């Protein structure tokens, strides 16, 4: 078999050389491969060389054929002529028979590909072949099947979508998730240009690898108009280690930067209300930089007085003078924070993902909506704040400059029709469960103000916090847009009341879920479902004849459920009605500790607490509630070094929280690409740990190499490095 060296950030490398060629030359700092080579067994390589590969982020992978998504026309002006272009960047002829493409919707019919693609050749897959040929008569490298015609045809979204390329066995080969905002080229959305990859060797998952074509209509079946041989540097994934700096904080700022051909110099431009001035960013392991030679550059912004608006951006320059910035359109776009700022007490109090008959928008349509309430004691202007449906999309939809008085509500229509007005968001909500999140303005740090996830829900059933003191949302029987949720009865009389994920003794009774009937009538649970997966809410079915009397408890143990609950990274529990589509209850939980449970306190209430004494099939009032101020609460935030390190197959990450916080812990590649979210929820104060098993969010095992893991809260951020050895 032929094997290749692969470096982080590269899609394809040089062709394989004769078997006696050696890995004589490569640049450690840029992990830029000069040669690749044939070997029969990579384990026969010297251990010193394998260690060097590991230390520099280089992995050894089979030299698979490289078919690249190279150009996308998702919104042409006038009559929409969509297409996707593939390019063979390998040195082999590739038979594409049985391959297929899809957008981001798994329910759509795959578009099958056929034929053989020679090295350096292109294949165009059109939405409508007839329409494409009318507009591009000279293009002959056209797939015989299109994806937009017929009763099951589909098209690419204009604001955001995905192009996914699969092999015949269903393995995902390549994927591009594009947007018409942020760092993605906006001119490709209806202005005439297509979305073109700068060079097939680049990682096409990164926005910085793409540009709007210089030719209206793009260049299907031909070399991209924006192709560059001498590639510009990469400058991306900037991060501020202190989300909300105080007046005495020295603020580390990091950015990932490198150049494909050689060294790169990186500067941080800072404007503390006196104009931008540059300062060098270092990658030498000193002056706040975590590690030398990892392409993560660091600079420290000095302390500033309370109220100071600090704007900044990073700029990377290569040896030929080419420059790239983070954010991509700096200094027009920038990152920022206001020293000493405290976010207002705004809350997302209710959402309605499936609005059939509850309330119409100003255009007479029944649309999804999100309710925001000002629970602060001062009027808050919403101008420049952002609303989104993912925790990692902090600038999805900008709110208009409206004043919200104390106690006042505001409805935002999540209808993906922003052209209808400033309170119509550019996204919709999903009835199968999703995230809702509210973020601060850019100038005030763009931190999370409030956000949460919900489970699968039925029509005209909203999800919200019944009372201001509620710690978790509930399904509400009568949606109350613009009014207090206390007016609505709870939708479900039965609820998840307590659960345990681990004990010091283990065994088949280790994990359990307790259901409680808080209603006044018996409830028939026959055919209802319990699950620990949002995408599969029917994992375990209650037997026929299961009836729960009022104020009665029912505990289902792990050996009956057929699944356990995660302890280290948290998870979700979902209770679904017998129709399999109507949610009765859900709860998103964080990391758990042995022989301590989490439950509603008192029983059936919308306030959750940690319980020192598990009470399966009994009232939670009998347990001692864990108080945040008790002994054992850490004095400050801390992220520990993972152990073991290096590791195989899994490693433990420990951290501590001095108070209740929303916590996000992620694993990232050397390029800053997110691989796995280990925790993303509100957690109580305490010492906690999560386990990473060396897989990504899709459950796929990642290769040996150096990875970053990062802890982020609203008031703290820290990154550490770990090494996986397969």
HUMOTA-V406720 format. One line per field, one symbol per residue. ss: DSSP state (@ for helix, = for strand, . for the rest). burial: 1 if it has 16 or more other ideal C-beta (glycine too) atoms within 10 Angstrom, else 0. A space follows every 50 residues. Layout:
# HUMOTA-V406720
ss->???
burial->???
This chain:
# HUMOTA-V406720
ss->..=====..=......=........==....==...=....@@@..@@@@ @@@@@..=====....=======.........======.....==....= ==........==...==....=====..@@@@@@@......=........ .........=======.....========......@@@......===... .=....@@@===.....................=======.......... ========......=======.....====.=.............===== =.......=========.....====........====.......===== ==................======.....==....===........==.. ..==....=====.=..@@@...=...=.....======........=== ====.......===.........===........@@@..=...======= ...........======.....==....===.=..=...==.....==.. ..=====@@@@.........======......=======.......==== .......====........@@@..=............==...=...=... =======...========.....==========..=======..=..... =...========....========..
burial->01111111111110010000001001001111100110100100100001 00110111110010111111111111000111111111110001010011 11100000001110001000011111111011001100100110111100 00011110111011111000001111011101111001100111111111 11111111111110001111100111000011111111111111100010 11111111111001111111110000000011100001111011111111 10010001011111111100010111110100011111111011111111 11111001001000011111111111000101011111101011011110 00010000111111111100001111111110111111111111111111 11111111001111110001111111001100011001011111111111 11100000011111111110001010111111010011001100010100 00111101001001111111111111110001111111111110011111 10111101111001110011001001000000100010100100001000 10101111001111111111111011011111111101110101000000 01011111111111011111111100
